[in-house]
């Protein structure tokens, strides 16, 4: 909005400096207690609509892990067959019991105990057929496990992408339901960062951790079961390091999580600064603030570096610590397993399988711990997105009866606007508009003038229901606007702001934005009415000339003409012009005023202007000060009264004379 009221919540527009960390968000980043468990639970809840696919992910993962953990047991059996063949070939002419008794008789009881746990036949070498069948079985098991794992990851990817898709849709819907006051208090870069960077980070985190996390947990359970099956003693030895693992992961994770939260908040702040400096690049150059802008960027970039470094370093220490603990576990299992083999309680193949299981047991623990930084980063971003989704929304539109037909109702609107004892304030303890009453007849042109902060733009915001009145009411043709849907109300109002808004596309598309059913002839007719047709046809591709969202290739005044043509095309009942001609030259301004007079026939028009020469022909001129109407009348009447309007007019006339001199 142009000339916004200083008492309302601040809107960041220019590149001017502000002291301290509060310069970006009107008091610094929004701080609130971090709820890791709650945010994680809510993040997982995003996948609830696809619970059937989640069950499939769990089923496929369970089968894949079950086959994977049986692999070492099968390979251990192959090792036993090979070792039994070697021993059997060396012992000939005796039975197994005789061979063991002979070893004990020669003082080799330890060797005899070890061989007692091996199923060998003296005189029989390796059974290559049996060994081959076991190895083929192991190969088949691993191939099927890999296939199931691929299917699991494909299903998990589908679930995650659908969840992120819904999250993006929720954010998009939420942005459309947020009141204007929310965007007035938030830098655009911060909002965009939540809607883009944070959601992207959530998606990447889920992609990189979900399937792996499920498999890791299932692997821990499966391996633990196999370990107890082989030897409960060795299983207990392997579990000795688990409490240490959990303690390390928990303590490091608690230290890293706040750093990840700060990292993503700082990312949003930095994005807000970059977006602001890019948008106001010309002003930064004009006022010589390039160095100050670069210094601010360097400061915020340094803060992002520090928070990101701390987050990654602290969480990054988890993996080497887990590897160290895993190596301790490996040594313990190898020592105790060797003693069990020596005693004959276990075979070499069993110990080989158990050592593999101990590795498989520590590996998922390490993976889960190493995923902590990803999970913490993703949850930190999710928390910021949920904070946006939980922001207070504008009041809901009233329920419309099924028989009500808005289009039919709109066609009957005449444009009679009345404000009845309206009161409003942006800040509860700072009144802005108090007891304002106004009656505008259909087809009248109402000009609103007054100093900055008088409440001119606020009045239009209330009419459009960008803000809701605190007291009194506003009616359109006798109907309280609060009982109308916002779409119904705003479709009857055409608005042109001082700040032009264009989107990437052709000029015809930008003008046609005012009506979804407009034909090319109607678009060109609207451009002619706004006196934009002439300059559009001088462009290389005329109405098909493509411009970007910054309107590159057309001047500020030409951009304004395009937005005015867009308003013409919408054919509104009420026309609102908020300093709409401030960017055009005097000749074009006169042409637009004549077009406005033609367009305003039969329509109610509200014109906010600082240049009093633009509103001399208005039916009624309202002079506002401090939220109240202090004078109203025609141009001649107000000049004759010698009041506030006359003083404003005299001041502008004197300034114009001074400029000419």
C-alpha positions as CSV (number, residue, x, y, z in Angstrom):
1,X,0.0,0.0,0.0
2,X,1.2,3.5,-0.6
3,X,1.8,5.9,2.1
4,X,1.0,3.4,4.8
5,X,0.0,4.6,8.2
6,X,3.0,4.7,10.6
7,X,1.0,3.4,13.4
8,X,0.3,0.1,11.8
9,X,2.5,-2.9,12.0
10,X,5.7,-2.1,10.2
11,X,6.2,-3.2,6.6
12,X,9.8,-3.5,5.4
13,X,10.1,-1.7,2.0
14,X,13.4,0.0,1.7
15,X,17.0,-0.9,2.1
16,X,17.6,1.6,5.0
17,X,19.6,0.3,7.9
18,X,18.2,-0.7,11.3
19,X,20.3,-1.3,14.3
20,X,20.9,-4.6,15.9
21,X,19.5,-8.0,15.2
22,X,15.9,-6.7,15.1
23,X,16.4,-5.1,11.7
24,X,14.8,-7.9,9.7
25,X,11.8,-9.2,11.6
26,X,10.7,-6.3,13.7
27,X,12.3,-7.7,16.9
28,X,14.4,-10.6,15.6
29,X,13.6,-14.1,14.7
30,X,10.4,-15.5,16.3
31,X,11.5,-17.4,19.4
32,X,9.5,-20.2,20.9
33,X,10.2,-23.3,22.9
34,X,11.5,-26.1,20.7
35,X,9.2,-29.2,20.7
36,X,11.3,-31.8,18.9
37,X,9.1,-34.8,19.8
38,X,5.8,-33.0,19.0
39,X,7.2,-31.7,15.7
40,X,8.6,-35.1,14.7
41,X,5.2,-36.8,15.6
42,X,3.4,-34.2,13.5
43,X,5.9,-34.7,10.6
44,X,5.3,-38.4,10.7
45,X,1.5,-37.7,10.8
46,X,1.8,-36.2,7.3
47,X,2.1,-39.7,5.9
48,X,-1.1,-40.9,7.6
49,X,-3.2,-40.7,4.5
50,X,-0.9,-43.2,2.8
51,X,-0.9,-45.6,5.7
52,X,-1.5,-48.5,3.3
53,X,1.7,-47.8,1.5
54,X,3.5,-47.4,4.9
55,X,2.4,-50.8,5.8
56,X,3.8,-52.1,2.5
57,X,7.1,-50.3,3.3
58,X,7.2,-52.1,6.7
59,X,6.3,-55.4,5.2
60,X,8.8,-55.2,2.4
61,X,11.5,-54.0,4.9
62,X,10.7,-56.8,7.3
63,X,11.1,-59.5,4.6
64,X,14.2,-57.9,3.2
65,X,15.9,-57.6,6.6
66,X,14.8,-61.1,7.5
67,X,16.5,-62.6,4.5
68,X,19.5,-60.3,4.9
69,X,20.1,-61.5,8.5
70,X,19.9,-65.1,7.6
71,X,22.7,-64.7,5.1
72,X,25.6,-64.8,7.7
73,X,24.0,-67.9,9.3
74,X,24.0,-69.6,5.9
75,X,27.6,-68.5,5.2
76,X,28.6,-69.8,8.6
77,X,27.2,-73.2,7.7
78,X,29.4,-73.1,4.5
79,X,32.4,-72.3,6.7
80,X,31.6,-75.3,8.9
81,X,31.4,-77.6,5.9
82,X,34.8,-76.4,4.6
83,X,36.4,-76.8,8.0
84,X,34.8,-80.2,8.5
85,X,36.1,-81.3,5.1
86,X,39.7,-80.2,6.0
87,X,39.6,-82.0,9.4
88,X,37.9,-85.1,8.0
89,X,40.5,-85.5,5.3
90,X,43.4,-85.4,7.8
91,X,41.8,-88.0,10.2
92,X,41.5,-91.4,8.5
93,X,40.9,-94.9,9.7
94,X,39.2,-93.8,13.0
95,X,35.9,-92.6,14.1
96,X,35.2,-89.1,15.4
97,X,35.0,-90.3,19.0
98,X,38.3,-92.2,18.7
99,X,40.0,-89.2,17.2
100,X,38.9,-87.0,20.0
101,X,39.9,-89.5,22.7
102,X,43.3,-89.8,21.1
103,X,43.8,-86.1,21.2
104,X,42.9,-85.9,24.9
105,X,45.2,-88.9,25.6
106,X,48.1,-86.9,24.1
107,X,47.3,-83.8,26.2
108,X,45.5,-81.9,23.5
109,X,42.2,-81.5,25.3
110,X,41.7,-78.0,24.1
111,X,41.9,-79.0,20.5
112,X,39.6,-82.0,21.2
113,X,37.0,-79.6,22.8
114,X,37.2,-77.3,19.7
115,X,36.7,-80.2,17.3
116,X,33.9,-81.7,19.3
117,X,31.7,-78.8,18.1
118,X,32.4,-79.6,14.5
119,X,30.3,-82.2,12.5
120,X,33.1,-83.9,10.5
121,X,33.5,-87.5,9.3
122,X,37.1,-88.9,9.4
123,X,38.3,-89.8,6.0
124,X,35.8,-87.7,4.1
125,X,37.0,-84.5,2.5
126,X,35.1,-81.4,1.5
127,X,31.6,-81.9,0.0
128,X,31.8,-79.4,-2.8
129,X,28.2,-80.2,-3.9
130,X,26.9,-79.3,-0.4
131,X,29.1,-76.2,-0.2
132,X,27.9,-75.1,-3.7
133,X,24.3,-75.5,-2.7
134,X,24.8,-73.5,0.4
135,X,26.5,-70.7,-1.5
136,X,23.8,-70.7,-4.1
137,X,21.2,-70.5,-1.4
138,X,23.1,-67.5,0.1
139,X,23.2,-65.8,-3.3
140,X,19.5,-66.3,-3.8
141,X,18.7,-65.0,-0.4
142,X,20.8,-61.8,-0.9
143,X,19.3,-61.3,-4.4
144,X,15.7,-61.5,-3.2
145,X,16.6,-59.3,-0.2
146,X,18.0,-56.7,-2.6
147,X,14.9,-56.8,-4.8
148,X,12.6,-56.4,-1.8
149,X,14.8,-53.5,-0.7
150,X,14.4,-51.8,-4.0
151,X,10.6,-52.2,-3.9
152,X,10.6,-50.8,-0.4
153,X,12.6,-47.7,-1.3
154,X,10.4,-47.1,-4.3
155,X,7.2,-47.3,-2.2
156,X,8.8,-45.1,0.5
157,X,9.8,-42.5,-2.1
158,X,6.2,-42.4,-3.3
159,X,4.9,-42.0,0.3
160,X,7.3,-39.2,1.1
161,X,6.7,-37.3,-2.2
162,X,3.0,-37.4,-1.6
163,X,3.4,-36.2,2.0
164,X,5.6,-33.3,0.8
165,X,3.1,-32.5,-1.9
166,X,0.4,-32.3,0.7
167,X,2.6,-30.1,2.9
168,X,3.2,-27.7,0.0
169,X,-0.5,-27.6,-0.7
170,X,-1.2,-26.9,2.9
171,X,1.3,-24.0,2.9
172,X,-0.2,-22.6,-0.3
173,X,-3.7,-22.8,1.1
174,X,-2.5,-21.3,4.4
175,X,-0.9,-18.3,2.7
176,X,-4.3,-17.6,1.0
177,X,-6.0,-17.6,4.4
178,X,-3.5,-15.5,6.3
179,X,-4.5,-11.9,7.0
180,X,-2.7,-9.0,5.5
181,X,-1.4,-8.1,8.9
182,X,0.7,-11.3,8.9
183,X,2.6,-10.3,5.7
184,X,2.9,-6.7,7.0
185,X,4.9,-8.1,10.0
186,X,7.0,-10.7,8.1
187,X,9.8,-10.0,5.5
188,X,8.9,-11.6,2.2
189,X,12.2,-13.5,2.1
190,X,11.4,-15.1,5.5
191,X,8.0,-16.3,4.3
192,X,9.5,-17.6,1.0
193,X,12.3,-19.4,2.9
194,X,9.7,-21.3,4.9
195,X,7.6,-22.1,1.9
196,X,10.6,-23.2,-0.2
197,X,13.9,-23.9,1.6
198,X,12.4,-25.4,4.7
199,X,9.9,-27.6,2.8
200,X,12.7,-28.8,0.5
201,X,14.8,-29.6,3.5
202,X,12.0,-31.6,5.1
203,X,11.5,-33.6,1.9
204,X,15.2,-34.3,1.5
205,X,15.5,-35.3,5.2
206,X,12.6,-37.8,4.8
207,X,14.0,-39.2,1.6
208,X,17.4,-39.8,3.1
209,X,16.3,-41.1,6.5
210,X,12.9,-42.8,6.4
211,X,13.7,-46.1,4.5
212,X,17.2,-46.3,6.1
213,X,15.8,-45.7,9.6
214,X,13.1,-48.4,9.2
215,X,15.7,-50.9,7.9
216,X,18.1,-50.0,10.6
217,X,15.5,-50.6,13.4
218,X,14.4,-53.9,11.7
219,X,18.0,-54.9,11.3
220,X,18.7,-54.3,15.0
221,X,15.7,-56.5,16.0
222,X,16.5,-59.2,13.5
223,X,20.2,-59.4,14.2
224,X,19.5,-59.4,17.9
225,X,17.2,-62.4,17.5
226,X,19.8,-64.3,15.5
227,X,22.5,-63.5,18.0
228,X,20.5,-64.9,20.9
229,X,19.7,-67.9,18.8
230,X,23.4,-68.6,18.3
231,X,24.6,-67.8,21.8
232,X,22.8,-65.9,24.5
233,X,26.2,-65.2,26.2
234,X,27.7,-63.5,23.2
235,X,24.4,-61.6,22.6
236,X,24.7,-60.2,26.2
237,X,28.3,-59.3,25.5
238,X,27.2,-57.4,22.4
239,X,24.5,-55.6,24.3
240,X,27.0,-54.2,26.8
241,X,27.8,-51.2,24.6
242,X,24.2,-50.3,23.8
243,X,23.6,-48.1,26.8
244,X,26.8,-46.2,26.0
245,X,25.6,-45.8,22.4
246,X,22.2,-44.4,23.4
247,X,23.8,-42.1,26.0
248,X,26.3,-40.6,23.5
249,X,23.7,-40.2,20.8
250,X,21.1,-38.6,23.1
251,X,23.6,-36.1,24.7
252,X,25.1,-35.1,21.4
253,X,21.7,-34.8,19.8
254,X,20.4,-32.5,22.5
255,X,23.3,-30.2,22.0
256,X,23.0,-30.1,18.2
257,X,19.2,-29.5,17.9
258,X,19.2,-25.9,19.0
259,X,22.0,-25.2,16.5
260,X,19.9,-26.6,13.6
261,X,17.0,-24.5,14.6
262,X,19.2,-21.4,14.7
263,X,20.7,-22.4,11.3
264,X,17.4,-22.4,9.5
265,X,16.2,-19.3,11.2
266,X,19.3,-17.5,10.1
267,X,18.8,-18.9,6.6
268,X,15.4,-17.3,6.5
269,X,16.8,-14.0,7.8
270,X,19.6,-14.0,5.2
271,X,17.1,-14.8,2.4
272,X,14.9,-11.9,3.5
273,X,17.9,-9.6,3.3
274,X,19.0,-10.9,-0.1
275,X,15.4,-10.6,-1.5
276,X,15.1,-7.1,-0.1
277,X,18.4,-5.9,-1.5
278,X,17.7,-7.5,-4.9
279,X,14.3,-5.9,-5.1
280,X,15.7,-2.5,-4.1
281,X,18.9,-2.8,-6.0
282,X,18.5,0.6,-7.7
283,X,17.8,2.4,-4.5
284,X,20.8,0.8,-2.8
285,X,23.0,2.2,-5.6
286,X,21.4,5.6,-5.7
287,X,21.8,6.2,-2.0
288,X,25.3,4.7,-1.8
289,X,24.3,1.9,0.6
290,X,26.0,-0.9,-1.3
291,X,28.8,-1.2,1.2
292,X,26.4,-1.2,4.1
293,X,24.3,-3.8,2.4
294,X,27.4,-5.9,1.8
295,X,28.4,-5.5,5.4
296,X,25.0,-6.6,6.6
297,X,25.1,-9.6,4.3
298,X,28.5,-10.5,5.6
299,X,27.3,-10.3,9.2
300,X,24.3,-12.5,8.5
301,X,26.4,-14.9,6.4
302,X,28.9,-15.1,9.2
303,X,26.1,-15.9,11.7
304,X,24.8,-18.6,9.3
305,X,28.3,-20.0,9.0
306,X,28.7,-20.2,12.8
307,X,25.3,-21.8,13.5
308,X,25.7,-24.2,10.5
309,X,29.3,-25.1,11.6
310,X,28.2,-25.8,15.2
311,X,25.2,-27.8,14.1
312,X,27.2,-30.0,11.6
313,X,30.2,-30.4,13.8
314,X,28.4,-31.4,17.0
315,X,26.1,-33.8,15.1
316,X,29.0,-35.0,13.0
317,X,30.9,-36.3,16.1
318,X,28.2,-38.9,16.6
319,X,29.4,-41.2,13.8
320,X,33.1,-41.5,14.8
321,X,32.0,-42.0,18.4
322,X,29.6,-44.8,17.3
323,X,32.4,-46.4,15.2
324,X,34.7,-46.4,18.2
325,X,32.0,-48.0,20.4
326,X,31.3,-50.5,17.6
327,X,35.0,-51.4,17.5
328,X,34.9,-52.0,21.2
329,X,31.9,-54.3,20.7
330,X,33.8,-56.2,17.9
331,X,36.8,-56.8,20.1
332,X,34.7,-58.1,23.0
333,X,32.7,-60.4,20.7
334,X,35.9,-61.7,19.0
335,X,37.6,-62.5,22.4
336,X,34.6,-64.1,24.0
337,X,33.7,-66.0,20.8
338,X,37.2,-67.3,20.5
339,X,37.1,-68.7,24.0
340,X,33.7,-70.3,23.3
341,X,35.2,-72.0,20.1
342,X,38.1,-73.2,22.1
343,X,35.8,-74.7,24.7
344,X,33.8,-76.5,22.0
345,X,30.6,-74.6,22.9
346,X,30.4,-73.0,19.4
347,X,31.6,-73.9,16.0
348,X,33.9,-71.7,14.0
349,X,31.1,-71.0,11.5
350,X,28.9,-69.9,14.4
351,X,31.5,-67.4,15.6
352,X,32.1,-66.2,12.1
353,X,28.3,-65.6,11.7
354,X,28.2,-63.9,15.1
355,X,31.0,-61.6,14.3
356,X,29.2,-60.6,11.1
357,X,26.0,-60.1,13.2
358,X,27.9,-57.9,15.7
359,X,29.0,-55.8,12.7
360,X,25.4,-55.7,11.4
361,X,24.3,-54.8,14.9
362,X,26.6,-51.9,15.4
363,X,26.3,-50.6,11.8
364,X,22.5,-49.7,12.1
365,X,23.2,-48.2,15.5
366,X,25.9,-46.1,13.9
367,X,23.6,-45.2,10.9
368,X,20.7,-44.2,13.2
369,X,23.1,-42.0,15.2
370,X,24.7,-40.5,12.1
371,X,21.2,-39.7,10.8
372,X,20.6,-37.6,13.9
373,X,21.9,-34.5,12.2
374,X,19.7,-35.0,9.2
375,X,16.6,-35.7,11.4
376,X,17.3,-32.7,13.6
377,X,17.8,-30.4,10.6
378,X,14.6,-31.7,9.0
379,X,12.6,-31.4,12.2
380,X,13.9,-27.8,12.7
381,X,12.7,-26.9,9.2
382,X,9.4,-28.7,9.8
383,X,8.9,-26.7,13.0
384,X,9.3,-23.5,11.1
385,X,6.8,-24.7,8.5
386,X,4.3,-25.8,11.2
387,X,4.8,-22.4,12.8
388,X,3.6,-20.8,9.6
389,X,0.7,-23.3,9.3
390,X,-0.3,-22.5,12.9
391,X,-0.4,-18.7,12.4
392,X,-3.7,-17.1,13.2
393,X,-5.9,-16.9,10.1
394,X,-8.3,-14.3,9.0
395,X,-11.9,-14.8,10.1
396,X,-13.8,-17.3,8.1
397,X,-16.3,-16.2,5.5
398,X,-20.0,-16.5,6.5
399,X,-21.8,-19.6,5.3
400,X,-23.7,-18.9,2.1
401,X,-27.2,-20.4,1.6
402,X,-27.3,-23.0,-1.1
403,X,-29.8,-21.0,-3.0
404,X,-27.6,-17.9,-3.0
405,X,-26.0,-17.1,-6.4
406,X,-23.2,-14.6,-5.9
407,X,-22.9,-13.7,-9.6
408,X,-26.6,-12.8,-9.7
409,X,-26.2,-10.7,-6.6
410,X,-23.2,-8.9,-7.9
411,X,-25.0,-8.0,-11.1
412,X,-27.5,-6.1,-9.0
413,X,-25.0,-4.1,-7.0
414,X,-25.1,-0.3,-7.5
415,X,-22.1,0.7,-5.4
416,X,-23.7,2.5,-2.5
417,X,-21.0,2.5,0.2
418,X,-21.6,3.5,3.8
419,X,-19.3,3.6,6.9
420,X,-21.3,3.7,10.1
421,X,-19.3,4.8,13.2
422,X,-16.3,2.7,12.1
423,X,-13.4,2.3,14.6
424,X,-10.1,0.6,13.9
425,X,-6.6,0.3,15.3
426,X,-3.5,-1.7,14.3
427,X,-2.2,-1.7,17.8
428,X,-4.7,-2.2,20.6
429,X,-3.6,0.8,22.7
430,X,-3.1,3.1,19.7
431,X,-6.4,4.2,18.1
432,X,-6.2,5.2,14.4
433,X,-9.8,5.5,13.2
434,X,-12.5,6.3,15.8
435,X,-16.2,6.8,15.0
436,X,-15.8,7.4,11.3
437,X,-19.0,7.8,9.3
438,X,-19.4,8.3,5.6
439,X,-22.1,7.8,3.0
440,X,-21.1,7.5,-0.7
441,X,-23.9,7.5,-3.3
442,X,-23.6,5.1,-6.3
443,X,-21.6,6.6,-9.2
444,X,-19.9,9.2,-7.1
445,X,-16.1,9.8,-7.2
446,X,-14.7,10.2,-3.7
447,X,-11.2,11.7,-3.3
448,X,-9.4,11.1,-0.1
449,X,-6.5,13.4,0.8
450,X,-4.5,14.1,3.9
451,X,-1.0,13.8,5.4
452,X,0.8,10.5,5.7
453,X,-0.6,8.4,8.5
454,X,-4.0,10.1,8.3
455,X,-5.7,6.7,7.6
456,X,-6.4,7.0,3.9
457,X,-5.0,3.6,2.8
458,X,-6.4,2.1,6.0
459,X,-9.9,3.2,4.9
460,X,-9.5,1.3,1.7
461,X,-8.0,-1.7,3.5
462,X,-11.2,-1.9,5.6
463,X,-13.4,-1.5,2.6
464,X,-11.6,-4.5,0.9
465,X,-11.7,-6.4,4.2
466,X,-7.9,-6.8,4.2
467,X,-8.5,-5.8,7.9
468,X,-11.6,-6.2,9.9
469,X,-13.2,-3.2,11.7
470,X,-13.0,-3.1,15.5
471,X,-16.3,-1.3,15.8
472,X,-19.2,-0.1,13.7
473,X,-19.8,-1.5,10.2
474,X,-19.3,-1.0,6.5
475,X,-22.2,-1.6,4.1
476,X,-22.4,-2.1,0.4
477,X,-25.9,-1.4,-0.9
478,X,-27.2,-1.8,2.6
479,X,-25.5,-5.2,3.2
480,X,-22.8,-5.4,5.9
481,X,-19.7,-6.4,4.0
482,X,-18.8,-8.8,6.9
483,X,-21.7,-10.9,5.9
484,X,-20.4,-11.2,2.3
485,X,-17.7,-13.6,1.3
486,X,-14.3,-12.0,0.6
487,X,-14.4,-13.3,-3.0
488,X,-17.9,-11.9,-3.5
489,X,-16.9,-8.5,-2.1
490,X,-13.5,-8.1,-3.8
491,X,-14.9,-9.3,-7.2
492,X,-17.0,-6.2,-7.2
493,X,-14.0,-3.9,-6.5
494,X,-11.2,-3.0,-8.9
495,X,-8.0,-1.7,-7.3
496,X,-4.9,0.0,-8.7
497,X,-2.1,0.5,-6.3
498,X,0.9,2.8,-6.3
499,X,3.2,-0.3,-6.2
500,X,2.6,-2.1,-9.5
501,X,2.5,-5.8,-9.6
502,X,3.2,-7.8,-12.8
503,X,4.0,-11.5,-13.3
504,X,6.2,-13.2,-15.8
505,X,4.3,-13.6,-19.0
506,X,3.0,-11.6,-22.0
507,X,1.5,-8.1,-21.6
508,X,-1.8,-9.5,-22.8
509,X,-1.7,-12.1,-20.0
510,X,-1.0,-9.4,-17.4
511,X,-3.9,-7.3,-18.6
512,X,-6.2,-10.4,-18.9
513,X,-5.5,-11.2,-15.2
514,X,-8.4,-8.8,-14.5
515,X,-10.9,-11.3,-16.0
516,X,-10.7,-15.0,-16.6
517,X,-13.1,-14.9,-19.6
518,X,-11.7,-11.8,-21.4
519,X,-11.1,-12.1,-25.1
520,X,-8.2,-10.5,-27.0
521,X,-10.5,-7.8,-28.3
522,X,-11.6,-6.9,-24.7
523,X,-8.0,-6.9,-23.5
524,X,-7.0,-4.4,-26.3
525,X,-10.1,-2.3,-25.6
526,X,-9.1,-2.1,-21.9
527,X,-5.6,-1.1,-22.9
528,X,-7.0,1.7,-25.2
529,X,-9.2,3.0,-22.4
530,X,-6.0,3.2,-20.1
531,X,-4.1,4.8,-23.0
532,X,-1.6,1.9,-22.9
533,X,-2.4,0.6,-26.4
534,X,-0.1,3.0,-28.2
535,X,3.1,2.2,-26.3
536,X,2.3,-1.6,-26.3
537,X,2.1,-1.6,-30.1
538,X,5.6,0.0,-30.3
539,X,7.1,-3.0,-28.5
540,X,8.7,-5.8,-30.6
541,X,5.9,-8.3,-30.2
542,X,3.1,-5.9,-29.2
543,X,0.7,-7.5,-26.8
544,X,2.6,-10.8,-27.0
545,X,5.8,-9.2,-25.6
546,X,7.0,-11.2,-22.7
547,X,8.0,-9.4,-19.5
548,X,9.3,-10.7,-16.2
549,X,7.9,-10.0,-12.8
550,X,10.0,-6.9,-12.5
551,X,8.5,-5.5,-15.7
552,X,11.9,-5.3,-17.4
553,X,11.6,-3.5,-20.7
554,X,8.8,-1.1,-19.8
555,X,9.0,2.0,-17.7
556,X,7.4,2.6,-14.3
557,X,4.7,4.7,-15.9
558,X,4.0,2.0,-18.5
559,X,3.8,-0.7,-15.9
560,X,1.2,1.5,-14.1
561,X,-0.8,1.8,-17.3
562,X,-0.9,-2.0,-17.7
563,X,-2.2,-2.4,-14.1
564,X,-4.9,0.3,-14.8
565,X,-5.9,-1.5,-18.0
566,X,-6.2,-4.7,-15.9
567,X,-8.6,-2.8,-13.5
568,X,-10.6,-1.6,-16.5
569,X,-11.0,-5.1,-17.8
570,X,-12.4,-6.3,-14.5
571,X,-15.4,-4.0,-15.0
572,X,-15.9,-3.4,-11.2
573,X,-18.8,-1.8,-9.4
574,X,-16.4,0.1,-7.2
575,X,-13.0,1.4,-8.3
576,X,-10.2,2.1,-5.9
577,X,-7.2,4.1,-7.0
578,X,-4.4,4.4,-4.4
579,X,-2.0,6.9,-5.9
580,X,-2.5,5.1,-9.2
581,X,-1.2,7.9,-11.3
582,X,1.9,8.8,-9.3
583,X,4.2,7.1,-11.8
584,X,3.0,8.6,-15.0
585,X,3.9,11.9,-16.6
586,X,1.5,14.9,-16.5
587,X,0.2,14.4,-20.1
588,X,-0.6,10.7,-19.5
589,X,-2.1,11.6,-16.1
590,X,-4.6,13.9,-17.8
591,X,-5.5,11.2,-20.3
592,X,-6.0,8.7,-17.6
593,X,-8.1,11.2,-15.6
594,X,-10.4,11.6,-18.7
595,X,-10.6,7.8,-19.1
596,X,-11.3,7.5,-15.4
597,X,-14.2,9.9,-15.7
598,X,-15.6,7.7,-18.5
599,X,-15.0,4.5,-16.6
600,X,-16.4,5.9,-13.4
601,X,-19.8,6.6,-15.0
602,X,-22.3,4.6,-13.0
603,X,-19.5,3.3,-10.7
604,X,-18.4,4.4,-7.2
605,X,-14.8,5.5,-7.2
606,X,-12.4,6.0,-4.3
607,X,-9.3,8.0,-5.2
608,X,-6.4,8.4,-2.8
609,X,-4.0,11.1,-3.9
610,X,-1.3,13.5,-2.7
611,X,-1.3,15.6,-5.8
612,X,-4.4,17.6,-5.4
613,X,-4.5,18.5,-9.0
614,X,-5.6,15.0,-9.8
615,X,-8.8,15.1,-7.8
616,X,-10.2,18.5,-8.6
617,X,-13.2,17.1,-10.4
618,X,-14.2,14.6,-7.7
619,X,-17.8,14.7,-6.6
620,X,-16.7,14.7,-2.9
621,X,-13.3,15.4,-1.4
622,X,-12.6,14.0,2.1
623,X,-9.8,15.5,4.1
624,X,-8.5,13.1,6.7
625,X,-6.4,13.8,9.7
626,X,-5.6,11.2,12.5
627,X,-8.2,8.8,11.3
628,X,-11.1,11.3,11.2
629,X,-12.7,13.3,8.4
630,X,-12.1,16.9,9.2
631,X,-13.5,18.4,6.0
632,X,-15.6,17.3,3.0
633,X,-17.0,19.0,0.0
634,X,-16.1,19.9,-3.6
635,X,-12.8,21.4,-4.6
636,X,-14.3,24.9,-4.8
637,X,-16.1,24.6,-1.5
638,X,-13.1,23.4,0.4
639,X,-10.9,26.2,-1.0
640,X,-13.5,28.8,-0.1
641,X,-13.7,27.5,3.5
642,X,-10.0,28.2,4.0
643,X,-9.5,25.1,6.1
644,X,-7.1,22.1,6.1
645,X,-7.7,21.4,2.3
646,X,-6.9,25.0,1.4
647,X,-3.7,24.9,3.4
648,X,-2.7,21.6,1.7
649,X,-3.5,23.1,-1.7
650,X,-1.6,26.3,-1.0
651,X,1.4,24.3,0.2
652,X,1.5,22.3,-3.0
653,X,1.0,25.3,-5.2
654,X,3.8,27.1,-3.4
655,X,6.1,24.1,-3.8
656,X,5.3,24.0,-7.5
657,X,6.1,27.7,-7.9
658,X,9.4,27.1,-6.1
659,X,10.3,24.2,-8.3
660,X,9.6,26.4,-11.4
661,X,11.7,29.2,-10.0
